[in-house]
Amino acid sequence: MSKERYEMAPGTEVLVAWSGGIDSATAVELLREAEYRPRALFLDMLDAAPARERAREMAERMGIPLMIEPCHELFRREIIDYTLAEHAAGRTPAPCSRCNPRIKWRLLAETADRMGIRHIATGHYARTATLDGHVCFRRGADAAKDQSYYLWDVPEEIVSRAILPLGGYTKQAVKAGMARRYTVLPTGRESMGVCFTGDSNYEDFLRRHLPVGCLTSGEAVDWRTGAVVGRHEGYGLYTAGQKRGISPIASALNKGGKPMRVVSLDPSRNRVVVSTEEEALSRRTVWLTAWRTVVAPAMLSRHADELEIRVRGIGRNPQKGARITVEPDGQMRIDLLNDSVWAPMPGQPAVFYLNDCVVGGGILDRI
């Protein structure tokens, strides 16, 4: 793997977010090859002894100084409790999108400040770029692994300090590079899925932790007519576009061979709204709350034809072309110009891209 320099003097210290897995270990190796001095920080978000021990073992093996930062109480309040509250409210949260600005990058930067270290690094598959004088995240070279979507709310002051050694590589190249260096590869857990569910899948986690009212069977009603067409297993287990998976709606809901899909949730009446019609799930206009942009919204509006909107959920993403408007109540309105977004859900982040750069985003509030 080739060396990469970041306009820093040889010997510059860099604090690296450390899991002990392949990605963080490779980030450390690449920084060393570029003649920097990496130090490792393990964020103990789950108070998990096995994970701490793996992090220590791999740090010793690689000869890198390691700090461990206990943060499980903060993680529980900011991420786990938030996730459960959103599902209980009939929304679909994205925990990783919230964790990155509020836990991972924030604590990495704060710890670096205490240590007198300016530069921070992670094993994310993303890059940084400069746009109109602002520093922003950019899509990683590996489209299948790109993690830039989940970084939309990281403050620019932190982005400007970020080094992302893996951004220009594919996951396959990273694995191959580590295999050449080590007979036994790092054993840390891969960054896939939601970290706090442990060995359970997401549905099992929700069934164990959501309030009983969110898991009580109720009516499934037709989107167009309001007629009761079946029953669901608890609205807290559903999201827009869903037809199977977490908790399949009864087969009686299938009409004429067309699958019934979830359109929306109605927690106040313990109902799930469903339809066989594509129209029910296609949206040309959405509203965002808690939004932020790297540059002024007016500047993004000047690039309406090039602006991309991405929503990571069940549905597909629209083609380029979106006009944004900040309304008097402070919400941001997104009008898609050439296409529709399929199966968006309140609670999900909508992220803006311009020339592969993450230029903003917000939380879907009204659909």
Secondary structure, DSSP 8 states (H G I E B T S, - for coil): ------S--TT-EEEEE--SSHHHHHHHHHHHHTT-EEEEEEEESS--HHHHHHHHHHHHHHT--EEEEE-HHHHIIIIIHHHHHHHHTT----HHHHHIIIIIHHHHHHHHHHHT--EEE---SEEEEEETTEEEEEE-S-TTT--GGGGTTS-HHHHTTEE-TTTTS-HHHHHHHHHHH-SS---S--S-S-GGGTTS-HHHHHHHHS-GGGGS-EEEEETTT--EEEEES-GGG--TT-SSSSS---GGG-BTTB--EEEEEEGGGTEEEEES-GGGTEESEEEEEEEEESS-HHHHHTTTTT-EEE--SSS----S-EEEEE-TTS-EEEEESS--EES--TTSEEEEEETTEEEEEEEEEE-
